[in-house]
Amino acid sequence: MIDPDLSRSDSVKDHGVQMPVELGKESSNMIKDLVMSVLPDGGNLNLCFTCGACSSGCPASGLAGMDPRKFVRMISLGLDKEIMTSEWVWMCTTCDRCVHVCPMDIDIPQLVFIIRSNWPEDKRPKGIVEFCSTALKNKTCSPMGINAEDWQFIVEDVADDIRETQQGFEKLNVPMDKKGAMLFLNQNSKMPAEAPAKMAPLWKIMHLAGADWTYGSTGWAAENYCMFLSDTGAWENLVRTKAKIIEDLGCKVLLNTECGHDFFAVRKGLENFKIPHTFKVKSIIEYYAKWIRQGRLKVNSDWNLDLKIKFTVQDPCQLVRKGYGDFIADELRFVIKQVVGEENFVDMYPNRSNNYCCGGGGGAMETDFNRERLQYGKNKIDQILETDATYCVTPCNNCHSQIRELSHHYNVKIKPVHLWTILCLAMGVLGENERECLGDDLKRVRL
């Protein structure tokens, strides 16, 4: 049940922004006309027959007195003032689950995108605005403001430490601007800014797999908050910047690491803005699975035979439902079962393309609607608790951060863990300072 205190946000209470009123009051058609003008051929709001499937599966239903069905009807009825003062459009994570279950394929997140793009600039969430603005100032595309020099220093500093202190990685190479490399790797920029050692397991995996890869000194940041802001010009700018850098290096694949939204932002941006390119956009999860099958990553789940520690997994919306579909969800499960043991993996229900969003996407982590975001995530916590799993594998940084906060907020013993961390644990190469997100049970595991 939705907390009645969350029927409107703190900022609404504080600043007196008018919330949606009864249907039928102060109607016009400007927003509806705008929406209809940009919908693709065949798009029609009147196809909605208010079945409620969208709202029943939307964790944001009830926040700010809004839900997806009501949102569509208000646009159809021309309730412009109410729509343009409802902060629900910034609580929606645009996860696409409403589209997935809609019998008429009405794209509600696209409607949210249109409304966000017309939102008064001075009333947009400051966190998303600042992250978008900062990313545009530097060719690294980092919303954290990390420039090329700092990025290279951080990478080399962490790599030096690994080479000097971890046996077997004395010749670890973390390439930078390697011409002709097959794979161009990106990286969520909160990692180098806040927890550089967390990048180490990823590099070890690339090293052990014998991958032909490189970082770029520029264009490496795996975020696009301008897309969340619905600023199409800025979204395009970032995608064009990244595409040119990858093309200039001659890489064949932009390999997206464990971050969901930039995977979608680049793929959709290349398509929407008709940006010429010769590279493909892939998820590293697909490569993890391939390298395990090829024997290039020698994982072993025997460490968990006696411990019997249970794991579940969060399917990132941008990667699964909005990206590859169930194929990548199945590859994700293959990898996890290989490293923790099939008998120690428990799926959430629902799962794969039908899974619930955790509440951390769509820019939600960078808004002031923290109470609403945590209420949104109650569905996710309940899902995880039903599995009796101790750990939730989160192959997306926003999912990782959100589930960690949810765990603290609801005082439950659920630990989010990056897939690369568990991979390295199962290969016996996880360093002592790379176990921060693990509980005492896994911190003690040595192979």
PLY file of the C-alpha trace (Angstrom):
ply
format ascii 1.0
element vertex 447
property float x
property float y
property float z
element edge 446
property int vertex1
property int vertex2
end_header
0.00 0.00 0.00
1.24 3.48 -0.87
2.19 5.63 2.09
-0.43 8.44 2.21
2.35 10.89 3.03
3.81 10.17 -0.39
0.73 11.15 -2.37
2.60 14.33 -3.11
6.31 15.06 -2.90
8.14 17.16 -0.33
8.89 19.82 -2.91
5.20 20.04 -3.80
4.36 20.59 -0.15
7.12 23.13 0.31
6.63 25.15 -2.85
2.90 24.88 -3.35
3.01 23.50 -6.88
-0.54 22.72 -7.99
-1.19 18.99 -8.24
-3.65 17.29 -10.63
-7.23 18.32 -10.06
-10.45 16.53 -10.89
-10.74 15.41 -14.49
-12.55 17.91 -16.66
-11.32 21.15 -15.15
-9.23 23.77 -17.00
-8.84 21.66 -20.15
-7.07 22.59 -23.36
-5.43 20.62 -26.15
-1.92 22.05 -26.55
-0.15 19.08 -24.92
-2.32 16.53 -26.74
-1.66 18.27 -30.08
2.07 18.31 -29.31
2.05 14.62 -28.40
0.10 13.65 -31.51
2.48 15.64 -33.72
5.52 13.69 -32.60
4.05 10.21 -32.19
5.24 7.78 -34.88
2.86 6.71 -37.63
0.09 4.63 -36.16
0.48 6.13 -32.68
-2.89 7.08 -31.21
-3.74 7.90 -27.60
-7.35 6.95 -28.26
-6.30 3.29 -28.58
-6.17 3.18 -24.79
-9.27 1.49 -23.38
-8.24 2.09 -19.73
-7.76 -1.57 -18.85
-5.28 -0.60 -16.12
-2.58 -3.14 -17.01
-0.02 -0.33 -17.11
-0.88 0.93 -13.63
-1.12 -2.49 -11.99
2.51 -3.25 -12.83
3.95 0.22 -12.33
5.77 0.76 -9.01
5.26 4.52 -9.45
1.46 4.20 -9.39
0.05 6.37 -6.62
3.04 8.66 -6.28
2.05 12.33 -6.60
-1.55 11.18 -7.00
-0.78 9.82 -10.47
-0.54 6.54 -12.34
0.12 5.67 -16.01
-3.55 5.14 -16.93
-4.59 8.45 -15.41
-1.63 10.14 -17.10
-2.74 8.97 -20.56
-6.35 9.94 -19.97
-5.41 13.41 -18.74
-3.39 14.04 -21.90
-6.25 12.74 -24.04
-8.68 15.04 -22.25
-6.46 18.08 -22.72
-5.70 18.69 -19.05
-2.55 20.63 -19.88
-2.19 22.61 -16.66
-2.51 19.52 -14.49
-0.06 17.53 -16.61
2.52 20.31 -16.67
2.46 20.71 -12.88
2.58 17.04 -11.93
6.07 16.08 -10.81
5.16 12.45 -11.42
6.89 12.73 -14.80
10.20 12.92 -12.88
9.27 10.01 -10.58
8.52 7.73 -13.53
11.73 5.86 -14.41
10.66 5.33 -18.06
11.36 1.62 -17.48
8.89 0.53 -20.21
7.12 -2.09 -18.12
3.83 -0.35 -18.88
4.55 -0.74 -22.61
5.52 -4.38 -22.10
2.11 -5.24 -20.60
-0.06 -2.85 -22.64
-2.31 -4.76 -25.09
-2.36 -1.70 -27.37
1.40 -0.94 -27.21
0.89 2.64 -26.04
4.31 4.11 -25.32
3.75 5.95 -22.06
7.49 6.59 -21.43
7.56 8.44 -24.75
4.76 10.65 -23.47
6.78 11.25 -20.31
9.79 12.15 -22.47
7.70 14.71 -24.38
6.36 16.30 -21.20
9.84 16.44 -19.64
11.20 18.13 -22.76
8.63 20.91 -22.36
9.10 21.30 -18.62
10.19 24.80 -17.51
13.99 24.77 -17.35
14.14 26.34 -13.90
11.85 23.64 -12.46
13.70 20.58 -13.77
15.53 18.38 -11.21
18.80 20.17 -10.51
20.80 16.97 -10.17
19.96 15.76 -13.66
20.46 19.24 -15.10
23.90 19.55 -13.54
25.00 16.07 -14.62
23.93 16.77 -18.20
25.62 20.18 -18.23
28.86 18.83 -16.76
29.03 15.95 -19.25
28.84 18.40 -22.14
31.84 20.40 -20.91
34.45 17.70 -21.44
35.15 15.16 -24.17
35.30 12.42 -21.56
31.48 12.88 -21.39
31.73 12.36 -17.63
28.86 13.85 -15.59
31.26 13.78 -12.63
33.54 16.23 -14.47
36.55 13.89 -14.69
38.84 15.15 -17.44
41.14 13.08 -19.62
44.26 13.73 -17.54
42.61 12.80 -14.24
41.03 9.71 -15.79
44.35 8.44 -17.11
46.06 9.12 -13.78
43.38 7.24 -11.80
43.46 4.23 -14.12
47.24 3.97 -14.11
47.46 4.46 -10.36
45.04 1.60 -9.65
46.69 -0.60 -12.30
50.14 0.03 -10.77
48.85 -1.05 -7.39
47.46 -4.29 -8.82
50.71 -5.07 -10.66
52.75 -4.44 -7.54
50.61 -6.24 -4.96
48.63 -9.04 -6.65
50.35 -12.20 -7.77
49.66 -13.23 -11.34
48.86 -9.71 -12.52
52.40 -8.34 -12.72
51.87 -7.75 -16.46
48.32 -6.45 -16.26
47.73 -4.02 -19.11
44.95 -1.44 -19.06
45.14 -0.04 -22.60
44.33 3.57 -23.35
43.58 4.88 -26.88
44.76 1.64 -28.50
44.25 1.97 -32.23
42.43 -0.89 -33.90
41.37 -2.61 -30.67
38.33 -4.83 -31.15
36.54 -3.58 -28.03
36.12 -0.01 -26.78
35.22 -0.30 -23.10
33.20 2.35 -21.29
32.96 2.91 -17.54
30.42 4.46 -15.20
32.25 7.56 -14.02
31.18 7.25 -10.38
33.63 4.35 -10.17
36.84 6.32 -10.78
35.45 9.30 -8.87
34.31 7.48 -5.73
35.65 3.90 -5.67
38.51 3.36 -8.15
39.44 -0.07 -6.75
36.04 -1.38 -7.86
37.25 -1.20 -11.47
40.03 -3.73 -10.82
37.94 -6.92 -11.14
36.79 -5.81 -14.59
40.37 -5.35 -15.78
41.35 -8.75 -14.43
38.51 -10.35 -16.37
39.60 -8.63 -19.59
43.20 -9.72 -18.91
42.35 -13.36 -18.16
40.05 -13.59 -21.19
42.83 -12.28 -23.43
40.49 -9.63 -24.79
41.63 -7.11 -27.39
40.29 -3.96 -25.78
40.94 -0.36 -24.92
39.62 2.54 -22.92
39.54 5.93 -24.56
41.13 8.87 -22.81
37.94 10.60 -23.97
34.42 9.37 -24.66
34.60 6.62 -22.01
31.89 7.74 -19.56
28.95 5.31 -19.47
26.18 7.80 -18.68
23.82 10.06 -20.59
21.75 12.14 -18.18
20.82 14.45 -21.04
18.57 11.67 -22.32
16.86 11.56 -18.92
16.45 15.34 -19.14
14.73 14.88 -22.53
17.22 17.33 -24.03
17.53 15.78 -27.47
20.24 18.19 -28.64
22.46 17.41 -25.66
21.70 13.68 -25.87
22.75 13.72 -29.52
25.88 15.74 -28.71
27.12 13.11 -26.26
26.39 10.19 -28.58
28.11 11.91 -31.52
31.15 12.65 -29.36
31.46 9.02 -28.29
30.82 7.68 -31.79
33.53 9.83 -33.34
36.12 8.79 -30.76
35.33 5.09 -31.28
35.40 5.47 -35.07
38.72 7.37 -34.95
40.27 4.52 -32.93
38.89 1.96 -35.38
37.21 -0.19 -32.71
34.56 -2.67 -33.82
32.44 -2.82 -30.65
31.42 -0.33 -27.99
31.36 -2.70 -25.05
29.05 -1.39 -22.37
30.09 -2.45 -18.88
27.72 -3.05 -16.02
25.59 0.03 -16.61
22.18 -0.11 -18.24
21.15 3.31 -19.43
24.12 4.30 -21.61
23.68 1.05 -23.53
20.17 2.19 -24.43
21.14 5.86 -24.85
23.85 5.10 -27.40
21.94 2.47 -29.36
18.79 4.57 -29.52
20.76 7.76 -30.13
22.66 6.29 -33.08
19.31 5.28 -34.56
17.29 8.40 -33.72
19.92 10.91 -34.85
21.06 8.84 -37.87
24.70 8.99 -36.77
27.01 7.17 -39.21
29.05 4.45 -37.51
30.66 1.10 -38.22
30.84 -0.28 -34.68
28.28 -2.38 -32.81
26.99 -1.69 -29.30
27.14 -4.73 -27.02
26.83 -5.58 -23.34
29.77 -7.10 -21.51
27.40 -9.74 -20.11
27.25 -11.31 -23.56
31.05 -11.54 -23.55
31.22 -12.94 -20.02
28.99 -15.81 -21.16
30.96 -16.39 -24.35
34.32 -16.38 -22.58
33.08 -18.87 -19.96
31.81 -21.22 -22.68
35.12 -20.92 -24.51
37.06 -21.71 -21.34
38.79 -18.33 -21.39
37.33 -17.50 -17.97
37.90 -20.48 -15.71
35.16 -20.02 -13.16
34.28 -22.59 -10.52
31.25 -22.75 -8.23
32.72 -25.36 -5.86
33.47 -22.64 -3.30
29.70 -22.46 -2.66
29.00 -26.22 -2.35
29.06 -26.17 1.44
28.32 -22.50 2.07
25.12 -22.64 -0.02
24.88 -18.85 -0.13
21.82 -17.87 -2.16
21.86 -15.32 -5.00
19.20 -13.64 -7.09
19.53 -11.11 -9.90
18.05 -7.76 -10.86
17.30 -7.49 -14.60
18.21 -3.93 -15.64
15.29 -2.37 -17.52
17.43 -0.48 -20.03
19.46 -3.57 -20.87
16.78 -6.29 -20.86
13.29 -4.93 -21.49
14.45 -1.92 -23.54
17.56 -3.50 -25.05
18.35 -7.10 -25.90
15.20 -8.67 -24.49
15.21 -12.05 -22.74
18.34 -13.23 -24.57
20.61 -11.15 -22.37
18.60 -12.06 -19.27
19.23 -15.73 -20.02
22.94 -15.09 -20.61
23.05 -13.25 -17.31
21.58 -16.24 -15.52
23.98 -18.61 -17.26
26.94 -16.61 -15.94
25.60 -16.40 -12.39
24.80 -20.10 -12.19
28.30 -20.93 -13.41
29.90 -18.92 -10.62
27.58 -19.58 -7.63
26.09 -22.98 -8.52
22.73 -23.55 -10.19
21.23 -24.82 -6.94
22.19 -21.57 -5.22
20.44 -19.27 -7.68
16.83 -18.23 -7.00
14.91 -16.11 -9.49
12.64 -13.25 -8.54
9.07 -13.30 -9.74
8.26 -11.71 -12.14
11.59 -11.67 -13.96
13.41 -11.02 -17.24
11.49 -8.60 -19.51
8.57 -8.67 -17.09
10.64 -7.73 -14.04
9.85 -4.66 -11.94
12.11 -1.64 -12.17
14.10 -1.08 -8.97
13.26 2.63 -8.97
16.79 3.91 -9.58
16.52 4.54 -13.32
15.30 7.42 -15.44
17.50 9.86 -13.53
15.67 9.13 -10.27
18.92 8.78 -8.31
19.68 12.44 -9.07
16.35 14.04 -8.11
15.09 15.33 -4.77
12.27 12.79 -4.69
14.13 10.43 -2.39
11.15 9.38 -0.31
9.16 8.63 -3.44
12.07 6.70 -4.93
12.33 4.54 -1.83
8.57 3.95 -1.80
8.80 3.01 -5.50
11.45 0.43 -4.59
9.30 -1.37 -2.01
8.15 -3.75 -4.76
11.76 -4.63 -5.47
12.65 -5.27 -1.84
9.59 -7.50 -1.48
10.60 -9.41 -4.62
14.11 -10.01 -3.32
12.96 -11.01 0.16
10.65 -13.65 -1.31
13.69 -15.41 -2.82
15.45 -15.73 0.58
18.65 -14.74 -1.24
21.41 -12.97 0.68
22.90 -11.33 -2.41
21.33 -9.60 -5.39
23.56 -9.46 -8.45
23.15 -5.99 -9.97
24.76 -5.61 -13.41
23.86 -1.91 -13.50
25.31 0.83 -11.33
22.00 2.60 -10.74
20.36 -0.69 -9.72
23.30 -1.37 -7.41
23.01 2.03 -5.71
19.22 1.89 -5.43
19.07 -1.62 -3.96
21.81 -0.75 -1.49
19.79 2.28 -0.33
16.58 0.24 -0.22
18.29 -2.38 1.93
19.39 0.26 4.44
16.06 2.09 4.38
13.94 -1.01 4.99
16.55 -2.53 7.33
16.86 -5.82 5.49
19.94 -8.00 5.01
20.22 -7.85 1.24
23.54 -7.03 -0.35
23.82 -5.87 -3.97
26.93 -7.13 -5.72
28.49 -6.43 -9.11
28.68 -9.38 -11.48
32.40 -8.82 -12.09
33.06 -9.09 -8.35
31.47 -12.54 -8.14
33.22 -13.62 -11.35
36.62 -12.79 -9.89
35.69 -14.44 -6.59
34.84 -17.64 -8.49
38.19 -17.51 -10.29
40.15 -16.93 -7.08
41.51 -13.55 -8.16
39.48 -11.10 -6.08
41.83 -8.76 -4.23
41.56 -7.91 -0.55
40.56 -4.31 -1.24
37.95 -5.38 -3.84
35.54 -6.98 -1.35
33.89 -3.86 0.02
30.35 -4.75 -1.07
30.56 -8.33 0.22
29.33 -9.61 3.56
31.59 -11.40 6.00
30.57 -14.75 4.54
32.03 -13.92 1.12
34.89 -11.80 2.37
36.33 -14.95 3.93
36.20 -17.00 0.71
39.67 -17.79 -0.65
40.32 -20.14 -3.60
0 1
1 2
2 3
3 4
4 5
5 6
6 7
7 8
8 9
9 10
10 11
11 12
12 13
13 14
14 15
15 16
16 17
17 18
18 19
19 20
20 21
21 22
22 23
23 24
24 25
25 26
26 27
27 28
28 29
29 30
30 31
31 32
32 33
33 34
34 35
35 36
36 37
37 38
38 39
39 40
40 41
41 42
42 43
43 44
44 45
45 46
46 47
47 48
48 49
49 50
50 51
51 52
52 53
53 54
54 55
55 56
56 57
57 58
58 59
59 60
60 61
61 62
62 63
63 64
64 65
65 66
66 67
67 68
68 69
69 70
70 71
71 72
72 73
73 74
74 75
75 76
76 77
77 78
78 79
79 80
80 81
81 82
82 83
83 84
84 85
85 86
86 87
87 88
88 89
89 90
90 91
91 92
92 93
93 94
94 95
95 96
96 97
97 98
98 99
99 100
100 101
101 102
102 103
103 104
104 105
105 106
106 107
107 108
108 109
109 110
110 111
111 112
112 113
113 114
114 115
115 116
116 117
117 118
118 119
119 120
120 121
121 122
122 123
123 124
124 125
125 126
126 127
127 128
128 129
129 130
130 131
131 132
132 133
133 134
134 135
135 136
136 137
137 138
138 139
139 140
140 141
141 142
142 143
143 144
144 145
145 146
146 147
147 148
148 149
149 150
150 151
151 152
152 153
153 154
154 155
155 156
156 157
157 158
158 159
159 160
160 161
161 162
162 163
163 164
164 165
165 166
166 167
167 168
168 169
169 170
170 171
171 172
172 173
173 174
174 175
175 176
176 177
177 178
178 179
179 180
180 181
181 182
182 183
183 184
184 185
185 186
186 187
187 188
188 189
189 190
190 191
191 192
192 193
193 194
194 195
195 196
196 197
197 198
198 199
199 200
200 201
201 202
202 203
203 204
204 205
205 206
206 207
207 208
208 209
209 210
210 211
211 212
212 213
213 214
214 215
215 216
216 217
217 218
218 219
219 220
220 221
221 222
222 223
223 224
224 225
225 226
226 227
227 228
228 229
229 230
230 231
231 232
232 233
233 234
234 235
235 236
236 237
237 238
238 239
239 240
240 241
241 242
242 243
243 244
244 245
245 246
246 247
247 248
248 249
249 250
250 251
251 252
252 253
253 254
254 255
255 256
256 257
257 258
258 259
259 260
260 261
261 262
262 263
263 264
264 265
265 266
266 267
267 268
268 269
269 270
270 271
271 272
272 273
273 274
274 275
275 276
276 277
277 278
278 279
279 280
280 281
281 282
282 283
283 284
284 285
285 286
286 287
287 288
288 289
289 290
290 291
291 292
292 293
293 294
294 295
295 296
296 297
297 298
298 299
299 300
300 301
301 302
302 303
303 304
304 305
305 306
306 307
307 308
308 309
309 310
310 311
311 312
312 313
313 314
314 315
315 316
316 317
317 318
318 319
319 320
320 321
321 322
322 323
323 324
324 325
325 326
326 327
327 328
328 329
329 330
330 331
331 332
332 333
333 334
334 335
335 336
336 337
337 338
338 339
339 340
340 341
341 342
342 343
343 344
344 345
345 346
346 347
347 348
348 349
349 350
350 351
351 352
352 353
353 354
354 355
355 356
356 357
357 358
358 359
359 360
360 361
361 362
362 363
363 364
364 365
365 366
366 367
367 368
368 369
369 370
370 371
371 372
372 373
373 374
374 375
375 376
376 377
377 378
378 379
379 380
380 381
381 382
382 383
383 384
384 385
385 386
386 387
387 388
388 389
389 390
390 391
391 392
392 393
393 394
394 395
395 396
396 397
397 398
398 399
399 400
400 401
401 402
402 403
403 404
404 405
405 406
406 407
407 408
408 409
409 410
410 411
411 412
412 413
413 414
414 415
415 416
416 417
417 418
418 419
419 420
420 421
421 422
422 423
423 424
424 425
425 426
426 427
427 428
428 429
429 430
430 431
431 432
432 433
433 434
434 435
435 436
436 437
437 438
438 439
439 440
440 441
441 442
442 443
443 444
444 445
445 446
